[in-house]
């Protein structure tokens, strides 16, 4: 039985392609990241994520502005509560009003924090589901293309990210069998063959960044 692998560890490939296996194995390469970026369904999903992120940023900005207004009102009430020109009873009323306002501020801060955490989690979950769904369809197309062309192995040559010394380092995947044919463009063309005209070649947007704790304007 022929085995199709989208991503194979180098050690497995070395074993598979060693000795007489080289003569029996037909290898191709594919750049999954390139296909993912160019796949119209992935681009459409990314655009929806961008819209959701923009709305979240707008809502978060409104909540921060409301919190600032509440804090300004609190400072004003606190100042009035210490005004010696007004009666003792009136100062007590202002102090109580300031205390009530402070409770409202604390509650609103909790709401803002919960909103930011929830939306960040929701965006991340949607992004992961979008990538998984697109990759599943891409892998199916790669499998079909490989089967038609008689390839036993397809090696993903996308860049890999590793963490070292507190920073991220991009390293290319090792192409063990460098003479393999690259089927990236063929798979991408197949996937985009049924794309709607208005989304066939959209601008690829950067992934929506997570909310940043309400610090951004």
Number of C-alpha atoms within 10 A of each C-alpha: 4 10 12 18 16 17 16 15 11 14 10 10 18 15 11 15 19 12 10 9 12 14 9 11 17 19 22 23 22 23 20 23 15 14 23 17 17 21 26 24 21 20 22 18 17 22 19 14 20 18 13 16 20 13 12 19 20 13 15 24 17 14 18 20 13 14 19 13 13 17 18 12 15 22 15 13 21 20 14 18 22 14 14 9 9 11 11 13 10 14 20 13 15 21 19 15 16 22 15 12 19 18 12 16 19 12 12 17 15 11 13 19 13 12 19 20 15 13 18 19 14 14 20 16 11 16 17 12 13 19 14 13 13 20 18 12 13 20 16 13 17 25 21 13 16 20 15 9 12 14 20 18 25 25 26 21 20 18 15 11 13 10 9 8 6 6 8 11 12 10 11 10 17 15 15 14 16 11 11 17 14 18 17 19 14 14 25 22 14 15 19 17 11 10 15 11 8 7 14 17 14 14 12 15 13 10 12 18 11 17 20 12 14 16 9 10 10
